[in-house]
Amino acid sequence: MAGIIVRRLLGALPVLLLVSLITFGLLRLIPGDPSSVIGGPSATAEQLAQIRANLGLDEPLPMQLVHWYEGLLRGDLGRSLLLGQPVVQATFQRLPVTLGLAFYALIITLIAGLASGIIAALRQNTWIDQLSMMTAMLGISVPNFFLGLLGIIFFAVKLGWLPTGGYVPFSQDPWQWFRSVTMPAVSLAMLQMGLLARITRSTMLEVLRQDYIRTARAKGLPGRQVVVKHALANALIPITTIIGIIVSLLISGSVVIELLFSIPGIGQLLTQAVLNRDYPMVQGGLLITTVFLVLVNIFVDILYAFLDPRVRYDSK
Amino acid sequence: MTASDATTEEPLDIAELEEELEIADARQSPWRLTVVRLFRHRLFRWGMFLFGIIIIAGLLAPLLTDADPNKITMRAKFLTPSSSHLFGTDNFGRSLWSRVLWGAQLSLIIGASVVGLNAIFGTLLGAVSGYFRRLDNPLMRMNDALMAFPAILLAIAVTAVLGPSTINVILALSIVYIPRTARIVRASVIVLRELEYVQAAIAAGAGHTRILCRHIMPNALAPLIVQLSFLFAYAVLAEATLSFLGLGAVPPTPTWGNIMAEGRQYMVEAPWIISIPGVALMITVMGLNLLGDGLRDVLDPRLRIQQ
């Protein structure tokens, strides 16, 4: 087991290296001179030179690259132009908010997605199956921000059950936190829920056709036990692999959801940074979020190896 | 997102199959059979219907709308949908019928462009890396790195660098999705490369280009086509998200995303401003998803037999 963990971590190194290189390259791809874009048309030559010096753009490219990696090793990704605080600090202040929201949405996704997928598979070709697959199709087709807007109109404005937006930290008041993130989390979860329900259904159908399921039924095991112990336990293994994708989609989706519900997470931070041409912030926020996702994927891989002993022998 | 989820086809019916085979005469191409099967797929037909509405709206936008989508008529603002203004008007008195139809055209142009660029570069990248073992590792490492970024965040960062415009949205979304397409093509090529008929072609002295284009790629098309139809859906959705965030085509150019972003302030008094483009977006994405499901059920026999 320890071997797998080490191998997976080492295996992620090239990807992490390339991810950081791409992020580095991003700022250098800005057409023309980034300093004039940041400084605006009224900036003087000295101001432009100052901006270039602050961003480290006045050095030759190889030196810039060396400094970038030096900074990375020290955990220094520069300063946000807009907030004036270090990029790393700004990102880590906002990251927990997004992760809290994404985690809540992940729980909703897992419970609702798995349940409806399993039920649909067990009642294949009945109205229950059709209903749950139609819901899943709606989930993957309705844009999350449209769902959020409709939610605000009905549950916040018309019914007054939930706030229209805003955010209360969990540490301050768990109940208000719960109220403030419920609508965002549900709108965020719909897409992944639909995906998971569809995948769960087809995986379950495949497992239910296996010989060992027939054997289990033939030897007279109660239906519930066959479904839970034999079918579900095996169906969950391939499903585990898509958790990484789900988390990535949740982080992607939370960008627009945070803007819609005024939640001060990483998505809002990055959108503001982009709109204000705060390039170091964009760079740093993107890099930290992506590294986090790579780590999530490694964790999922390890979990997969843990759940399925076959993986330990055959894969690299 | 992978394409390997629920299949919705009914169980395989031998009588029906024979009938199909009769219709698609043996002398004719297998494509004919595929088309017959697609038209028999209930959900595929629904997909064609829904996506067809949007295609017609987008293509005929210049004919179906008489009002300029950007014409401001302040005394006609916030009109509810009626016979004179089918979709009502917005906060500037602009006709939403015009704006939503022109928005459909832009969504389709962006979606089709992203699909086109993916079909070219995703295929090229996937085929080369699947076929030439030496290139596989470096190319796929790069691919993995690009896929590690959360899709929307990468698209946002790229548009931040390039600046918001229609072309840049297309570029950003292509950068995000091409690695995903390449991965799917590569997976098919790696399997096909080892098959005996390909080995036979090599033994017969066929060149790499010929083997790839004539022997391998035709057999790798099915999963690619399925992927591209889902990709169209993601691209339309992502474009709407970017323009909702203010990073898409620059206003006043109407896009579904920026109409909804502008309508957000008035969503209680004038809910039609957000609802109409929202529903249009939903119809498009659902239509494409249904088409993708249908194509997968019909083109990918493995999944069909499983059902």
Interface residues (C-beta under 8 A of the other chain):
Chain A: P14 V15 L18 V19 L21 I22 L26 L27 L29 I30 P31 A120 N125 M133 A136 M137 L138 I140 S141 V142 P143 F145 F146 L149 L150 I152 I153 V157 L195 A197 R198 I199 R201 S202 L205 E206 R209 I242 I245 S248 L249 I251 S252 G253 V255 V256 L259 L260 G267 L270 T271 A273 V274 L275 R277 Y279 V282 Q283 G285 L286 T289 T290 L293 V294 N297
Chain B: M1 T2 S4 D5 A6 T7 T8 E10 R141 M142 D144 A145 L146 A148 F149 P150 A151 I152 L153 L154 I156 A157 V158 T159 A160 V161 L162 G163 A233 L237 A240 T241 F244 L245 G246 L247 M260 R264 M267 V268 P271 I274 S275 G278 L281 M282 V285 M286 N289 L290 L303 Q306 Q307
